Structures are given as C-alpha cells and as structure tokens.
Amino acid sequence: MDTANVILEAKGLTKRFGEVIALNEVSLQIRTGEIQGLIGENGSGKSTVSSIIYGIHSPSAGEMLLKGKPYAPKSPLDARGHHISMIVQEKDTIDMLSVAENIFLGDEGRFRRGAFISVKEMYQEAEMALRKVGLPQLDAARPVGELDFETRKLIEIAKALYYKPELMIVDETTTALSHDGRMKIYEIMRQLKAEGKAVLFISHDLPELMEVCDSLTVLKDGELVTTIPKEEFSEGTIKRAMVGRTLAGNLYRTDYGNRLTDQVAVSVDHVSTEVLKNISFSLHNGEILGIGGLSGSGMHEIGKVLAGHIPAREGTVKVFGEKLQGIAHALKLKVGYISKDRDVETLILNESIQDNLTISAWSMLKKGKFFILPRDEKKFARVQIDHLKIKCSSGAQLVRELSGGNKQKVSFSKLIGNKSKIMILDSPTRGVDIGVKTTMYELINNLKHQGHAILIISEELPELIGMCDRILVLKNGRITGEVKRHKNLKDVDVIDFMI
C-alpha cells in the first residue's frame, strides 16, 4: 500500500456504543496537500471517525498512525498538541464564557504568569486569532452567549486555526454558515492544502464536496464503501455508493398552482423587535410559507417571535385569532418550533429519546391532574420512533449519541407527537443526508395536505423554491419582496430582493 504523504492512517477502527456498532473495522488514509471528503447517510459513522481522530472518543478496536507513529489521543487537547484541530457540526462553545476563554478553554495555562493568568495576553492572542477568520472588530471579552450562531462557529474556526493544524477536520460546519462564511472556510481549507497540510471535510452537500475535495471516502452503516478520486466524481456514482441504490425522482414538490385557503393560522401585524422592523404577513392552514434572506437579515428572529421566544416590542402576533403571550401560550395553541440551533433550543442532549419526545406531550399523556404512567410514555415514544424510523438502540438511548439526521428526526417527532397545528421549521434539513432530506420533505408535504400551517426558514434557496407556496425575503429586518411558487422560479428571482 502506497504510504507516500500519508499524515494519518486508521487501521480497522471499530466503535461500539452499547449494542450499537457505530463503526466496523474502518481503514483509511489521509494525505498531506489534499482535501479529503467524507460522506455517507446519517448514522454511517462519519462523525464517529472524526471524533476518534480528535480524541473525543476512544476506539473499541483498531489503531491509528500519525506520521507513521502510534497515535491514541486521550482528549481534544491532546489532539491539538499533535497539531490536529476539528470544527464540530454542532455548538462547541460555552455561553457564559468570553470569546477568549472559549478559544483557549483547557489551555489557559499558556498565559500563566506566576500565580495568575494574564487575561490581557489572552485577549490579545484571541484578537489575533479572530482576525484570521474576518472578525477583527469582535471584542474578545464579550460573552459568547450574546452572539449569533454563525459568529460562534467562526470563533470555533479561529480556535482550530490558532493551534497551527497539520490536519484540520471540518465536520458539517458549512451548513451553519451564510454564503460569506462558507467562502471563508473554503478559502481556509485551500490555504491549508497549499501549505502542504491535510483537510478531512465532512458534508452532505454533493456539489460542495465535488467542487472542494481531491478525493471522497464513502461510509455506509459504519463500514467503508470506497474512496473515489476527483477524476471519477459524479453525483450518480457518489449517491449509489452512499445508499446502495439509485436515487430517482425529485427531492422537492412537483405540484404547482396552489391556492391559499381563507383560514389564517398566524397573523403578524406590524411587528418590530430589536432586529425586525414593521413586519406584517399571514400564514394560512395548508400552506408552506418560506422565509429567506442573507445572514443578519432577521429571518431567524421571525421563527423565535412566532414561537414566543422573543416578544414583539411593537405590533401583535395572533394564532388562530388569539394574541400570542409567550412560549407556554404558543405550546398551548399547538405551535411547534424547531430551532436552527437544535442542540440548544430544541433538544435536551443529555436526556433520553423517550424523555425528549414525551416532554412536550405531557398534557396528552397524564392521567387526571398529576400522573403519567411509564408504560404510556414508553408506548408513545415507540410510536414516534417507528413512525420516522429513528435509528437507535432503544428509546432509552441519549439524544447526544445520535447522528445529526436522527437528532433532527427526534425534533420533528416532538412536533408530530404533540399534534402541532403550526410548525415553525428553522433550517429543517441542516446537517442531514439526502435520504433523510427526502423523508423530511415528504413529511412536510404530507402535513401541508393534512391542513397544517408550515413556516420554513432557510438559507438554502433550492429548498425554499422547491418546497414553498410563497417565499418572503428579508433584508435588514424588513420584508423586501414576496415571490409565489411557479415552475420557472429561479434563484436569481429571490436573490434580487436580498441584495
């Protein structure tokens, strides 16, 4: 086997989580001067491979070689000491800590001067790291909890680059970024490649992988399928390797000419918040309404307002004619919400799948005023798990152990199990593979035809154009345009209202 330029080699990596085999004897090589893609359906083992390389998990069997020498990191800090950095798919910052404290978490000792930590030096180093990712004005002393999702991801990238990685692992990060953020991380990956470093890039976006990567390794059900060189890239070949079959048909809806009903589920009347400015629109039963815009446009705030998470400073939100009064009231009115930041605002990662599914349905499960029978909870959870085919060992498995796609299935199941009539879906297919996307889109379309009112907030224009009856476009907190569904609708028709 040719080992020229191999920086990291994995041999027979196996990982078990209880009875679940997440990885089964996977062997691969990562070479310097290359961007190697890693792809597979949710639950295929991609994040498990990266977490073992980065020291988050230890393998149940197998070994790794780094530059030809045995490598078995005990922690992410240990991995960074070997010049391996990783940007994880979900949130990897702590809200109450400052930007600088997050960047150097676990490594504060480098700033120890006698008995004290030099906070001044820490802030100066953090500011240097932030400049490399286009955040020169960000105050390193500011608590991360005050920042938006994209800025937090850029802080994580700054942290990864600070440790001068010879191998950078990028796990699904681009799905959380705006266009500008994506361009920045592509630039960083290509610069690392030019410097003779290595990049392992995990993504579900085939055009993105085919554009950026030099080779592509495919996993399925925890096993290695193949590694495809760039000259053999084609969407058909990659999809067949991923799912073991040819995917036919269109991901999105194929119907057109939808007419809105007169039944208004949500009416937003001249609403303003710190970000939104005089927003008015209605969402009808049986409608899929899309919200699009660039980063900072205010589109994600709309979801939080409709779910009762952010109060309107001015104006009103009415749900079935009743003025919305906050989160508890929204739940009572059967408003379901999936946040873009699902791991923080939608799911409880350290609780079981069953607990996550039943927590929003207690009012339906309780006997009398106070009692819920364990058997009823278990049966309720099993129905939801079976309905969306959530891949898990049992309802008792912790949500944090699931793949990104299965986490999102749990999020959807919470809404369905609670019999939500209005569904606010922020980035509903972020970080999920093409098979799960197909399932989600079919589910959304079925819910529409059952009369549910659905709001999709997305930075993916093909998703909005492919699924929505109408699209509202935001810019600087204001609605700048509305486009209706038709066969010839193009990206440019929507982009014109964004910029």
C-alpha positions in Angstrom: 0.0 0.0 0.0 1.4 3.4 -1.0 2.0 5.4 2.1 3.6 8.5 0.5 2.4 11.7 2.0 0.1 9.9 4.5 -0.2 12.0 7.6 -2.8 9.8 9.4 -3.7 6.2 8.8 -6.5 4.4 10.5 -6.5 0.6 10.6 -9.6 -1.4 11.5 -11.3 1.3 13.6 -14.3 -0.1 15.4 -16.6 1.7 17.8 -19.5 0.4 19.9 -22.0 2.4 21.9 -23.7 -0.3 24.0 -25.3 -2.7 21.5 -24.9 -0.3 18.6 -21.9 -0.7 16.3 -21.2 2.8 15.0 -18.0 1.9 13.2 -16.9 -1.5 12.0 -13.3 -2.1 11.0 -12.8 1.1 9.0 -9.4 1.7 7.5 -8.5 4.9 5.6 -5.6 7.2 4.8 -5.5 11.0 5.0 -2.7 12.6 2.9 -1.0 15.9 3.1 -1.6 18.5 0.4 -5.2 17.2 -0.1 -8.7 17.9 0.9 -10.4 14.6 1.5 -14.1 14.4 1.7 -16.1 12.1 4.0 -19.7 11.3 3.1 -22.4 8.9 4.0 -26.0 8.8 5.1 -26.8 9.8 8.7 -25.6 7.1 11.0 -22.9 5.9 8.6 -20.1 6.6 11.0 -18.6 9.9 9.7 -18.7 11.9 12.9 -17.6 8.8 14.8 -14.4 8.6 12.7 -13.7 12.3 13.2 -14.4 12.1 16.9 -11.9 9.2 17.4 -9.2 11.1 15.4 -9.8 14.2 17.6 -9.8 12.3 20.9 -13.4 12.8 21.8 -14.0 9.0 21.8 -11.6 6.1 22.0 -12.0 3.2 19.6 -13.3 -0.1 20.8 -10.8 -1.8 18.5 -8.2 -0.8 15.8 -5.3 1.7 15.8 -4.1 4.9 14.2 -0.7 6.1 13.0 0.2 9.7 12.8 3.2 10.3 10.6 3.9 6.6 10.9 3.9 6.6 14.7 1.2 5.2 17.0 -1.4 7.8 17.8 -4.1 7.4 20.5 -5.3 10.8 21.7 -6.8 10.9 25.2 -8.6 14.2 24.6 -9.1 17.1 22.1 -6.4 19.0 23.9 -4.1 16.0 23.3 -5.1 16.0 19.6 -4.4 19.7 19.3 -1.0 19.1 20.9 -0.4 16.8 17.9 -1.5 19.6 15.6 -4.9 18.1 14.8 -7.8 20.5 15.0 -11.5 20.0 14.5 -14.6 22.1 13.9 -17.6 20.2 15.1 -21.0 20.1 13.5 -23.0 21.5 16.4 -22.2 24.1 19.1 -18.8 23.8 20.7 -18.8 27.0 22.8 -19.9 27.8 26.3 -22.3 30.7 26.5 -21.2 32.2 29.9 -17.5 32.3 29.0 -15.9 35.1 27.0 -14.8 34.7 23.4 -11.1 34.5 24.5 -12.0 31.9 27.3 -13.7 29.7 24.7 -10.8 29.9 22.3 -8.3 28.8 25.0 -10.6 26.6 27.1 -8.5 23.9 28.7 -5.3 25.6 27.6 -5.3 28.7 29.8 -2.0 27.6 31.4 -0.1 29.1 28.4 -1.0 32.5 29.8 0.0 31.7 33.4 2.4 34.3 34.8 3.3 33.2 38.3 0.2 32.5 40.3 -2.1 34.4 37.9 -3.5 34.1 34.4 -2.6 37.1 32.2 -6.1 38.0 30.9 -4.6 40.8 28.8 -2.3 38.5 26.9 -5.2 36.0 26.4 -7.3 38.7 24.9 -4.5 39.9 22.6 -3.9 36.4 21.3 -7.7 35.8 20.8 -7.9 39.0 18.8 -5.1 37.8 16.5 -7.0 34.5 16.0 -10.2 36.4 15.3 -8.6 38.5 12.6 -7.8 35.4 10.6 -11.5 34.5 10.2 -12.7 38.0 9.4 -13.8 39.1 12.9 -11.3 41.9 13.7 -13.9 44.1 15.5 -15.2 41.4 17.8 -14.5 42.1 21.5 -12.6 39.1 22.9 -14.0 39.8 26.4 -17.6 39.6 25.2 -19.7 36.6 26.4 -20.3 34.1 23.6 -23.9 33.7 24.7 -24.6 37.2 23.3 -23.5 36.2 19.8 -25.4 34.7 16.9 -24.9 31.1 15.7 -22.7 32.0 12.7 -20.3 34.2 14.8 -20.0 31.3 17.3 -19.0 29.0 14.5 -16.4 31.4 13.2 -15.0 31.6 16.8 -14.6 27.8 16.7 -12.8 28.1 13.4 -10.4 30.7 14.9 -9.7 28.3 17.8 -9.0 25.5 15.4 -6.5 27.6 13.3 -4.8 29.0 16.4 -3.1 25.6 17.1 -1.5 25.5 13.6 -3.1 22.3 12.5 -1.4 19.9 10.2 -4.7 18.1 9.9 -7.9 20.1 10.1 -11.2 18.2 10.4 -14.3 20.2 9.3 -17.5 18.4 10.4 -20.6 19.7 8.7 -19.7 23.3 9.6 -20.6 24.9 6.3 -24.3 24.1 6.7 -24.3 26.5 9.7 -22.8 29.4 7.7 -24.0 32.1 5.4 -22.6 32.4 1.8 -19.8 34.7 3.0 -19.0 32.3 5.9 -18.8 29.4 3.5 -16.5 31.2 1.2 -14.2 32.0 4.1 -13.9 28.4 5.2 -13.3 27.2 1.7 -10.5 29.8 1.5 -9.0 28.5 4.7 -9.2 24.8 3.6 -7.5 25.6 0.3 -4.8 27.6 2.0 -4.1 24.7 4.3 -3.8 22.4 1.2 -1.5 24.9 -0.5 0.7 24.8 2.6 1.0 21.0 2.4 -1.4 20.4 5.3 -4.3 18.0 5.2 -8.1 18.6 5.5 -10.8 16.0 6.3 -14.1 17.6 5.1 -17.4 16.1 6.2 -20.5 17.3 4.3 -23.8 16.2 2.9 -23.7 18.8 0.1 -22.5 16.9 -3.0 -21.8 19.9 -5.3 -19.8 21.4 -2.4 -17.7 18.2 -1.9 -17.2 17.7 -5.7 -16.0 21.3 -6.0 -13.7 21.4 -3.0 -12.3 17.9 -2.5 -9.5 16.0 -4.1 -10.9 12.6 -3.1 -14.0 11.3 -1.4 -14.4 8.5 1.1 -17.8 6.9 1.4 -19.2 5.2 4.6 -22.4 3.2 4.9 -23.7 1.6 8.1 -20.4 2.1 9.9 -18.3 0.5 7.1 -16.0 1.8 4.4 -17.6 1.5 1.0 -15.0 3.1 -1.3 -12.7 6.1 -1.8 -13.3 8.0 -5.1 -10.6 10.1 -6.8 -11.6 13.5 -8.1 -11.4 12.4 -11.8 -14.1 9.9 -11.1 -16.5 12.2 -9.3 -20.1 12.2 -10.4 -23.3 12.7 -8.4 -24.8 9.4 -9.6 -21.7 7.4 -8.6 -21.4 9.0 -5.2 -25.1 8.6 -4.4 -25.1 5.0 -5.4 -22.1 4.4 -3.1 -23.8 6.2 -0.2 -27.2 4.5 -0.3 -26.5 1.3 -2.3 -29.2 2.1 -4.8 -30.0 4.7 -7.5 -32.0 7.6 -6.2 -34.7 8.6 -8.7 -37.2 11.4 -8.8 -37.2 14.9 -7.5 -36.3 15.8 -3.9 -38.9 18.5 -3.8 -42.6 19.0 -4.6 -43.7 18.7 -8.2 -47.1 20.4 -7.8 -47.8 24.0 -8.7 -50.8 26.4 -8.8 -51.6 26.0 -5.1 -54.3 28.4 -3.9 -54.3 29.6 -0.3 -57.3 28.9 1.9 -59.1 31.6 3.8 -58.2 30.0 7.1 -55.5 32.2 8.7 -53.4 30.3 11.3 -51.0 33.1 12.2 -51.2 36.8 11.5 -48.3 39.1 12.1 -49.3 42.7 12.3 -46.6 45.5 12.2 -44.2 43.6 14.5 -40.9 45.1 15.5 -38.2 43.8 17.7 -34.5 44.8 18.2 -33.9 43.3 14.7 -37.2 43.2 12.9 -38.8 46.4 11.6 -42.5 46.7 11.0 -43.1 43.1 9.7 -46.6 42.0 8.6 -47.7 38.8 6.9 -50.1 35.9 7.4 -49.6 32.1 7.4 -52.6 30.0 6.2 -53.7 26.5 7.0 -52.5 24.1 4.4 -49.7 26.5 3.3 -45.9 26.2 3.3 -44.6 29.7 3.6 -40.8 30.3 3.2 -38.6 32.9 4.8 -35.3 33.7 3.1 -32.5 36.2 3.4 -28.8 36.7 4.0 -27.1 36.3 7.4 -28.3 39.1 9.7 -31.5 39.8 7.7 -33.7 38.9 10.7 -35.2 35.7 9.2 -34.2 33.5 12.2 -35.8 36.1 14.6 -39.1 35.6 12.9 -39.2 32.0 13.9 -38.4 32.9 17.6 -41.1 35.6 17.6 -43.8 33.2 16.3 -42.7 30.5 18.8 -43.0 33.0 21.7 -39.2 33.1 22.4 -38.8 36.8 21.5 -41.6 39.3 22.5 -42.6 41.9 20.0 -41.7 45.4 21.0 -44.4 46.8 18.8 -47.3 45.1 16.9 -49.0 41.8 17.6 -48.8 38.1 16.7 -52.1 36.3 16.6 -52.5 32.5 16.5 -56.0 31.4 15.4 -57.1 34.9 16.3 -55.7 34.8 19.8 -52.9 37.2 20.8 -49.6 35.3 21.5 -48.4 35.7 25.0 -45.1 33.7 25.2 -43.6 30.2 24.9 -46.1 28.4 27.1 -49.0 30.0 25.3 -47.6 29.1 21.9 -47.3 25.4 23.0 -50.9 25.5 24.3 -52.0 26.9 20.9 -50.2 24.0 19.2 -47.3 26.0 17.8 -44.3 23.7 17.3 -40.8 25.1 16.8 -37.5 23.6 15.6 -34.6 26.0 16.1 -31.6 26.3 13.8 -29.6 25.7 16.9 -31.5 22.4 17.7 -28.9 21.1 20.2 -29.5 24.1 22.5 -33.1 25.2 21.8 -35.0 22.2 20.7 -33.4 19.1 22.2 -32.1 18.1 25.6 -28.9 16.2 24.6 -28.2 14.5 27.9 -31.7 13.1 28.2 -33.1 10.0 26.5 -35.0 10.0 23.2 -38.1 9.0 25.2 -37.9 11.9 27.5 -37.3 14.4 24.7 -40.4 13.0 22.8 -42.7 13.0 25.8 -41.8 16.3 27.5 -44.0 18.3 25.1 -46.8 15.8 25.2 -47.3 15.5 29.0 -50.8 17.2 28.8 -51.8 14.4 26.4 -50.3 11.6 28.5 -51.3 12.5 32.0 -54.0 10.6 33.9 -56.1 13.0 36.0 -54.1 16.1 37.0 -50.8 14.7 38.0 -49.9 11.2 37.0 -48.2 9.8 33.8 -47.8 6.1 33.5 -44.3 4.9 32.5 -45.9 2.4 30.1 -47.8 5.2 28.3 -44.6 7.2 27.9 -42.7 4.2 26.5 -45.5 3.4 24.1 -45.9 7.0 22.9 -42.1 7.2 22.3 -42.0 3.9 20.4 -44.8 5.0 18.1 -42.8 8.2 17.2 -39.5 6.3 16.8 -41.1 3.8 14.4 -43.0 6.5 12.5 -39.9 8.4 11.4 -37.6 5.3 11.6 -35.2 6.9 14.2 -32.0 4.8 14.2 -31.4 4.0 17.9 -30.8 1.1 20.3 -34.0 2.0 22.2 -36.0 4.9 23.5 -33.6 5.0 26.5 -30.6 6.0 24.3 -29.3 9.5 25.0 -30.0 12.0 22.2 -26.4 13.2 22.2 -25.4 9.8 20.9 -27.5 10.1 17.7 -26.3 11.2 14.3 -27.4 14.7 13.1 -30.1 13.3 10.9 -31.6 11.2 13.7 -31.4 14.1 16.1 -33.5 16.1 13.6 -36.0 13.2 13.3 -36.4 13.4 17.1 -37.1 17.2 16.7 -39.7 16.5 14.0 -41.2 13.7 16.1 -41.7 16.1 19.1 -43.9 18.3 16.9 -45.9 15.5 15.4 -46.4 13.7 18.7 -47.6 16.9 20.3 -50.1 17.3 17.4 -48.8 20.7 16.5 -51.0 22.5 14.1 -48.5 25.2 13.2 -44.9 24.2 12.5 -42.0 26.7 12.6 -39.1 24.9 11.0 -35.8 26.8 11.0 -33.2 25.2 8.8 -35.1 21.9 8.9 -32.6 19.8 6.8 -29.4 21.3 8.1 -26.8 18.6 8.5 -28.8 15.7 7.2 -28.1 13.4 4.2 -30.1 13.1 1.0 -32.0 10.1 2.3 -33.2 11.9 5.4 -33.9 15.1 3.4 -36.3 13.0 1.2 -38.1 11.7 4.2 -38.4 15.2 5.7 -39.7 16.8 2.5 -42.3 14.0 2.1 -43.4 14.5 5.7 -43.6 18.3 5.3 -45.7 17.9 2.1 -48.0 15.4 3.8 -48.5 17.7 6.7 -49.4 20.5 4.4 -52.1 18.4 2.7 -53.4 17.5 6.2 -54.1 21.2 6.7 -51.1 22.1 8.9 -49.6 25.6 8.6 -45.9 25.4 8.0 -43.2 28.1 8.0 -39.8 27.1 6.6 -36.9 29.4 7.4 -33.9 28.5 5.3 -30.6 29.8 3.8 -30.9 27.2 1.1 -32.7 28.7 -1.9 -33.3 25.4 -3.7 -35.1 24.2 -0.5 -37.3 27.3 -0.4 -38.1 27.3 -4.1 -38.7 23.5 -4.2 -41.0 23.3 -1.2 -42.8 26.6 -0.5 -46.1 28.1 -1.8 -44.8 31.6 -1.2 -41.4 33.0 -0.2 -41.0 36.2 1.8 -37.5 37.7 1.5 -35.9 39.8 4.3 -33.2 42.3 4.2 -32.0 44.4 7.2 -35.0 43.3 9.3 -37.6 44.3 6.7 -39.6 42.3 4.1 -38.3 43.4 0.8 -40.2 41.0 -1.5 -42.6 38.2 -2.0 -42.5 35.5 -4.7 -45.1 32.8 -5.4 -44.5 29.2 -6.4 -44.3 28.5 -10.1 -42.4 26.2 -12.5 -39.9 28.8 -13.8 -39.0 30.4 -10.5 -35.1 30.7 -10.3 -32.6 31.6 -7.6 -32.0 35.0 -9.1 -35.7 35.9 -8.7 -35.3 35.6 -5.0 -31.7 36.9 -4.7 -32.7 40.2 -6.3 -34.7 41.0 -3.1 -31.8 40.1 -0.8 -29.1 42.4 -2.0 
